[in-house]
């Protein structure tokens, strides 16, 4: 494939990438606080029933912020990605501040979910605009951003609990809000401080940055969506039904975009839809592994595994973070190879590898369950850690591809919207994972369950589905290359 003149094929990334990575590190630390702290905060401070408080924390973080990402992507397309990320970060921080005020906690959760939903699709779209569509460094940038965000999650999981214990939940949420604001400020500054690149890239934001009308319009939309999100917080079953409806509408929307375009653009949009549908199984597996890990942590705690009296979550999280960091660096170097400019042509094969690794991880989880039932807790913990290891590798391969392939396969003007749609499917997969695992809908979540029969049934079926989809992805690789390759693009 011939690259356009002026494109430098080197491993040197645009300096804007490092500003965005620094931004996502602080923002992710702040946003993860709802997942790590609100369950205990709701039960111990707000007086909520424990299961309800846990459902709120998981629902607002996993479900609602992925639901609002669709609106965030559409708003970013119209008003500019930089502006929407900036306002979304400040709005999420405002939500975290409201959470620290007892009687405003639920409205704060809603504001947080809306702000986070605005950030995610637009910060990835901003990163995408640092590269041309044919730049082989593109996927390396997304891989490094994923690694940085995962590190922010790890830091929060380690630090947030200590903050809540020693200075209180309210102050812990306030510190998280400060982290989110710092990350937002870094992002606002990033495109002003980028040194001139040898690679000619499009502007990161094409909207009129001087228009106050656009800012007021976004704030008005955020307030309206917040009210709707606040209602869904108390109706997570309705939330699930709404997300199912939006998933179906999203599929129709992508088909509409494909029919609207012609030739290679149509083929690539249909290819994107195919990959999203295939990847639903991986997103489901990734979310389910998190839920199963929580269950197994409780099971292993009862056996005081490795002499610990508490679940070895911190140790496993550390292993997960280190594995992702090592694999991400390896793949970042791989993606910047001069010969990998058409990596999107091998997407089905790469996703198939991730699916096979995921199936192997669930085999280990299943073996771990059996070992735990037999009171062989040392063996059970070994299987658990090995499964986390494999899933971390699979995530590092697949998840950056999901974001990177949108800018490659879809028209740039629809990129943030399509990333938001992908987030919608991720949230939906999380709902299904929890519903099946607990044999109940999300509002009936019981985290420290001692019933593991459902896990065995779900994981056994998922192993077979993942293997079948992986084989299918391998089989269509050649067809994919013949359909999407375009020597003139």
C-alpha positions, -999 to 999 in steps of 0.1 A, spaced: 0 0 0 13 34 -9 12 61 18 5 97 11 34 120 8 44 136 40 36 107 63 66 97 84 67 60 92 85 60 125 79 49 160 79 85 173 44 92 185 27 127 182 34 146 214 -3 151 218 -6 114 227 13 119 259 -9 149 269 -40 127 263 -24 98 282 -17 121 312 -52 134 310 -68 100 310 -47 89 339 -61 116 362 -96 114 347 -98 76 351 -86 78 386 -114 102 394 -141 83 376 -133 49 391 -141 62 426 -178 56 420 -172 20 413 -148 15 442 -164 37 469 -201 42 464 -212 7 475 -197 12 510 -206 49 511 -242 42 503 -245 14 529 -224 30 557 -231 67 553 -263 71 533 -281 42 550 -290 24 518 -296 -13 519 -262 -29 509 -274 -46 477 -291 -15 465 -260 6 472 -239 -19 452 -263 -19 424 -262 19 422 -224 20 421 -222 -7 394 -252 6 375 -240 42 373 -205 33 364 -209 3 341 -244 8 327 -254 44 327 -221 60 317 -220 36 287 -255 45 278 -249 82 279 -218 77 257 -240 75 226 -254 109 234 -218 121 241 -206 109 208 -234 126 189 -229 159 208 -192 157 202 -198 153 165 -219 185 164 -202 208 188 -165 196 188 -147 169 207 -125 191 227 -153 212 241 -174 182 250 -145 164 268 -138 196 287 -174 202 298 -179 165 304 -149 163 327 -161 194 347 -196 180 349 -184 146 361 -163 163 388 -193 184 397 -212 151 401 -185 136 423 -188 168 445 -226 163 447 -221 127 458 -201 139 488 -232 158 499 -255 132 514 -289 143 502 -276 151 467 -258 117 462 -282 102 437 -284 133 416 -246 134 418 -244 99 404 -266 109 375 -244 139 367 -213 118 370 -227 92 346 -236 119 320 -202 136 324 -183 103 320 -204 94 290 -194 126 273 -157 121 280 -152 86 267 -161 87 229 -147 122 224 -113 117 241 -108 86 218 -119 106 188 -95 134 198 -67 109 199 -77 95 165 -73 129 149 -36 129 158 -32 103 130 -41 99 94 -62 68 87 -33 50 71 -7 58 99 7 25 113 12 42 146 -25 47 152 -32 14 170 0 19 191 -15 51 203 -48 35 213 -29 7 230 -8 31 251 -39 51 260 -57 19 271 -26 9 292 -26 44 309 -63 43 317 -59 8 332 -31 21 354 -54 49 366 -80 23 375 -54 3 394 -42 34 414 -78 42 424 -84 6 435 -54 8 458 -56 44 470 -94 51 472 -101 26 500 -74 41 522 -87 76 515 -122 66 526 -109 48 557 -87 76 570 -103 108 558 -139 97 551 -159 90 520 -170 125 514 -134 138 513 -124 108 491 -150 118 465 -138 154 467 -102 144 460 -115 123 431 -133 153 417 -100 173 420 -82 145 400 -109 147 373 -105 185 371 -67 182 368 -71 156 340 -96 179 322 -72 209 324 -44 188 310 -66 178 281 -77 214 274 -41 224 272 -28 195 251 -35 209 216 -21 243 225 13 229 236 19 202 209 52 208 192 51 209 154 51 173 140 69 161 110 36 143 102 8 164 88 -23 156 108 -58 170 108 -69 194 135 -81 178 167 -112 198 168 -130 214 138 -157 232 157 -158 269 163 -141 272 197 -153 308 202 -190 301 201 -207 304 235 -240 292 220 -225 258 216 -214 256 252 -248 267 265 -264 241 242 -242 213 256 -249 223 292 -286 223 285 -284 189 270 -264 176 299 -290 188 324 -318 172 304 -299 138 301 -291 140 338 -328 141 347 -335 111 326 -304 93 340 -315 100 376 -348 83 368 -330 52 355 -309 49 386 -340 38 405 -352 16 376 -322 -5 364 -345 -30 349 -360 -2 328 -324 9 321 -316 -26 307 -347 -25 284 -338 10 272 -302 -1 264 -316 -32 245 -338 -8 224 -309 15 218 -286 -14 207 -312 -24 181 -315 12 169 -277 15 167 -275 -16 145 -301 0 122 -282 33 123 -250 17 111 -268 -2 83 -283 32 73 -249 48 72 -236 19 51 -265 22 26 -259 60 25 -223 54 13 -210 36 -17 -181 13 -27 -153 7 -2 -169 30 24 -200 9 25 -180 -23 27 -160 -9 56 -191 2 75 -206 -32 72 -173 -47 82 -174 -25 113 -209 -37 121 -198 -73 117 -169 -68 141 -190 -50 167 -215 -79 167 -187 -105 169 -170 -85 197 -201 -85 218 -192 -120 229 -157 -107 240 -172 -77 258 -196 -101 276 -167 -124 285 -146 -95 298 -173 -81 319 -183 -116 331 -147 -123 342 -149 -93 365 -181 -105 381 -168 -141 384 -136 -127 400 -156 -110 427 -175 -142 434 -143 -163 435 -126 -137 457 -153 -143 482 -150 -180 479 -112 -180 483 -115 -157 513 -134 -184 532 -104 -206 527 -79 -180 538 -59 -186 506 -21 -180 508 -26 -171 545 -45 -139 536 -77 -132 557 -91 -110 530 -98 -115 493 -65 -112 473 -80 -85 451 -51 -61 453 -26 -87 444 -46 -99 414 -52 -63 403 -15 -56 405 -8 -87 384 -35 -77 359 -20 -41 356 16 -53 352 6 -79 325 -14 -52 306 16 -28 308 41 -54 294 18 -66 267 7 -31 257 43 -20 253 51 -51 232 21 -45 210 28 -7 207 62 -16 193 46 -41 170 20 -17 157 46 9 148 64 -14 125 65 0 89 50 -32 75 19 -30 97 2 0 80 -27 -22 70 -33 -39 103 -70 -35 99 -69 -62 72 -59 -87 99 -85 -76 124 -107 -108 123 -76 -130 130 -65 -107 159 -99 -108 174 -101 -145 170 -69 -148 190 -84 -126 217 -115 -148 217 -94 -180 221 -75 -165 250 -107 -155 266 -121 -191 263 -89 -204 278 -93 -180 307 -128 -193 314 -116 -229 313 -92 -219 341 -121 -202 360 -142 -233 356 -113 -255 369 -108 -230 398 -145 -233 408 -142 -271 409 -110 -269 429 -126 -245 453 -156 -267 458 -132 -295 466 -116 -273 492 -83 -272 472 -79 -234 477 -43 -233 467 -51 -248 433 -82 -226 430 -61 -194 435 -35 -206 409 -63 -210 383 -77 -176 392 -45 -158 388 -37 -176 355 -71 -167 342 -66 -130 350 -32 -133 332 -48 -146 300 -77 -122 301 -53 -93 305 -35 -103 274 -68 -107 255 -80 -73 266 -47 -56 256 -50 -72 221 -87 -65 215 -99 -35 233 -76 -9 216 -86 -24 183 -122 -16 190 -114 21 192 -87 23 166 -107 5 139 -136 30 140 -114 58 126 -101 33 100 -133 18 89 -158 46 93 -160 82 80 -143 106 104 -174 127 110 -192 97 125 -163 84 146 -173 97 180 -209 86 175 -198 51 166 -174 49 195 -204 58 217 -224 30 202 -196 6 210 -197 18 246 -234 11 246 -228 -25 236 -202 -28 263 -227 -16 289 -253 -39 276 -229 -68 278 -222 -59 314 -259 -60 323 -263 -94 307 -232 -107 324 -244 -98 359 -280 -108 352 -269 -143 341 -243 -148 368 -266 -140 396 -297 -154 380 -313 -121 388 -316 -86 373 -291 -59 382 -311 -43 410 -310 -76 429 -272 -79 429 -257 -99 458 -219 -94 456 -207 -118 483 -228 -147 471 -219 -183 481 -238 -199 452 -215 -208 423 -237 -231 403 -248 -203 379 -211 -195 372 -204 -230 361 -234 -231 337 -226 -197 322 -189 -202 318 -193 -236 302 -216 -223 276 -194 -192 270 -163 -213 264 -181 -231 235 -194 -198 220 -160 -181 222 -143 -210 204 -170 -211 177 -167 -174 171 -129 -175 170 -129 -202 144 -155 -183 124 -134 -151 126 -104 -171 113 -124 -185 84 -136 -151 72 -101 -135 73 -94 -140 36 -129 -128 26 -123 -97 48 -91 -89 30 -106 -93 -4 -136 -72 4 -119 -43 23 -85 -39 6 -83 -8 -15 -50 1 -31 -61 36 -39 -72 46 -4 
